[in-house]
Amino acid sequence: MTTFRCRVAEWRSSSLRRVTSWVPQWFPKTAVVSGPQEAAMAFPHLQQPSFLLASLKADSVNKPFAQRCQDLVKVIEDFPAKELHAIFPWLVESIFGSLDGVLVGWNLRYLQGRMSPVEYSIAMEFLDPGGPMMKLVYKLQAEDYKFDFPVSYLPGPVKASIQERVLPDSPLYHNKVQFPPMGGLGLNLALNPFEYYMFFFALSLITQKPLPGALHIRTSDCAYFTLVDRYLSWFLPIEGSVLPPLSSSPGGPSPSPAPRTPAMPFASYGLHHTSLLKRHISHQTSVNADPASHEIWRSETLLQVFVEMWLHHYSLEMYQKMQSPHAKLEVLHYRLSVSSALHSPAQPSLQALHAYQESFTPTEEHVLVVRLLLKHLHAFSNSLKPEQVSPSAHSHATSPLEEFKRAAVPRFVQQKLYLFLQHCFGHWPLDASFRAVLEMWLSYLQPWRYAPEKQAQTSDCQPRCVSERWAPFVQENLLMYTKLFVGFLSRALRTDLVSPKNALMVFRVAKVFAQPNLAEMIQKGEQLFLEPELVIPHRQHRLFTAPPFTGSFLSSWPPAVTDTSFKVLRLAQLITQAKQTAKSISDQCGESTPGRPFLSWLGFCSTDANGCYPANDLDEMGQDSVRKTDEYLEKALEYLCQVFRLSEAQLAQLTLALGTTRDENGKKQLPDCIVGEDGLILTPLGRYQIINGLRRFDIEYQGDLELQPIRSYEIASLVRMLFQLSSAINHRFAGRMAALCSRADFLGSFCRYHLMEPGLTGRHLLSPVARGSTVSRARGPRLSLRFLGSYRTLLSLLLAFFVASLFCIGPLACALLLVLGYLLYAVAMTLLTERSKLHQL
């Protein structure tokens, strides 16, 4: 450390000498100064930079990661806050990366202990809640330093509202907005060190671009995911209280940040909706006025930062504005760049609406981290003791931490999470990656899973009954259970339920909603919401109140009830269809596997592309996947029948209505279609059956057999050579072959068997359109040698010669035997063909 200090001192003195010695040629000689203070006064625009910062920047390039962290620990311990203040923004950016995503920092999202154990342990120790970095934060916090954070990097709705001078509903932004100086650009937030650190930490989950090879990295094994878990456990403790800040100075723990004077006027956050602005200001003032509330200011700040940065990308007020036709028309004009005097006064609101519509697509990693937050919040809120949860406990004096536990979910998370989930349900791709969103939703719907008094399941593995204690939670979050369930139904109706991954998601949702007593509580909550003049008891407490739902949420619910019932019945139909399809795929693949010739296993035999349905991933996962799919669908259908009270008779009727049963011969029916003037026309049901692999047409090649595409079991160059040879022979001897085939004796029949194609009338034509065109294309006799270009034929010949050599038969003799054998086979087939024609006549 002494060497480090000496080097900083040398750098400082040498830099001062350079400042005093360097003088522009055009500068007057009388202005040359002789000391550091005079230099600073003579060059106000060349203020002395932080020499500690310059030294650390140089070390970040030249020194290894472990040595840099050791130097940082020593610097944090030995240097005063005045020196550390200058390096703090750079250090935060060098760890979490830049806000524009150009600098990746320490790359915590992809740093894993099993891949880089040394760097992982050093980073986790340095960034631990009780580690050196937090000591630096608290050291600067004690001196009441402020750091500017650009508003342009905040989530879209927050940025749009601040730019319109509308105060967001979160107290996190109150008394922090700063106007730029004269000539400056952009708005900034004046944040204390703890807020500044957490803003960068939370936003690094979103701003940092994924690495090319990051698809195979498990999020739960990464340093960022582990740090989120540690911060939640430290600042939102399930047991005990929040640990006091670790002070590096003898002055004790750092104080709570004092409220700042408002720097700009703000309007209310919406004229037609209940504003939470007054409630937020009174809450902020009361927390700062109550000394006991200093215990939880870091916990509340941490939660607000996580929720704002991770969830507040879809604003309720903007969402409600976008529902009006007038707003949609304005956005249309804005997008088409229509500028006129009529629309010019509304440009600020148009820009805000356009900013809201900017697509934000959360990643799977983002969703997994949010799920970790929700699970911990449930455990945090459920850690209240029974006497603290009872209504009588509100009348007694309670600690701020207990009040915060009651208010954490309804006050900060509930509304923003609903909008976040609603957007994910409507915009997430229809693939298996939706499982992350699904599990996050189901984790929030089941707070009883994270309660300390978990009930053990019964011996027969039946799901435990949901206690009436959770009825208020179900009522407060009714839209989470109802409207999002309708959104999941809409997704499930558009997915291939034969896929095991999709079947598993349907099974998971059905199992959760089929828990005993949950459906009854949801139904009771719906009745309470639909009854007028009835107030649902929320978690009312001294400082926090749950944000009320406006009528816009429930406006579409009553007409959606009928649509929901239809979707449930339709889902039951599709589950029944998928079960039968999975069984058909299993039977068909099982039947085709033993029937394949031996050569097909070597890759030389032709494979039927229509042998198994390609519309799902069952073929890749085998029979176990088929069995699991059938189990998932069977249990999902059973759970849905329990929730919506469907009887066996109704299920049987649904099955018959689909037309998925087999015909009398046990063969698969054609897709649903109607007969038109030009042939068969698929109905919408028929298209659905083909897309999902439920039914198919038996497609076969009906063109010129000599011109059909080269198959995978053929040698391309040899097929082309044989085609040229046979074409030359056919052109040279066309007349003689026609004369031979026209004879009525046995020689004519023998030649017709080899030189004539099978009659087109005996082939199955799928479309009546091709009937007239194919009849007119009657071909004469010709020789085809294409069969010699097949791997199967060549391998059969080689195998025959090899077997003949074992019996001491030479190649010439073997060839003669093969020709003689084929002649006998051809004579027999000719006689049989002629006899069958006589019977047909």
Buried (B, 14 or more C-beta within 10 A) or exposed (E): EEEBBEBBEEBBEEBBEEBBEEBEEEEEEEEEBEEBEEBBEBBEEEEEEBBBBBBBEEBBEEBEBEEBBBBBBBBBEEBEBEBBBBBBBBBBBBBBBBBEEEEBBBBBBBBBBEEBEEBBEBBBBBBBBEBBBBBBBBBBBBBEBBBBBBBBBBBBBBBBBBBBEBBBBBBBBBBBBBEEEEEEEEBBBBBBBBBBBBBBBBBBBBBBEEEEEBEEBEBEBBBBBBBBBBBBBBBBBBEEEBEEBBBBBEEEBBBBBEBBEEEEEBEBBBEEBEBBBEBBBEBBEEBBEEEEBBBBBBBBBBBBBBBBBBBBBBBBBBBBBBEEEEBEEBBEBBEEEEEEEEBEEBEEBBBBBBBBEEEBEBBBBBBBBBBBBBBBBBBBBBBBEEEBBEEEBBEEEBBBBBBBBBBBBBBBBBBBBBBBBBBBBEEBEEEBBBBBBBBBBBBBBBBBBBBEEEEEEEEEEEBBEBEEEBBBBBBBBBBBBBBBBBBBBBBBEEBBBBBBBBBBBBBBBBBBBBBEBBBEBBEBBBEBBEEEEEEBEBBEBBBBBBBEBBEEBBEEBEEEEEEBEEBBBBBBBBBBBBBBBBEBBBEBBEEEEEEEEEBBEEEBBBBEEEBBBEBBBBBEBEEEBBEBBBBBBBBBBBBBBBBBEBEEEBBEEBBEEBEBEEEEEEEBEBBBBEEEEEBBEBEEBBEBBBEBBBBBBEEEEBEEEBEEEBEEBBBEEBBEBBBEEBBEBBEEBEEEBBEBBEEEEEEBBBBBBBBBBEEBEEEEBBEEEBEEEBEEEEEEBBBBBBEBBBBBBBBBBEEBBEEBEEEEBEEEEBBEEBEEEEEEEEBEEBBEBBEEEEEEE
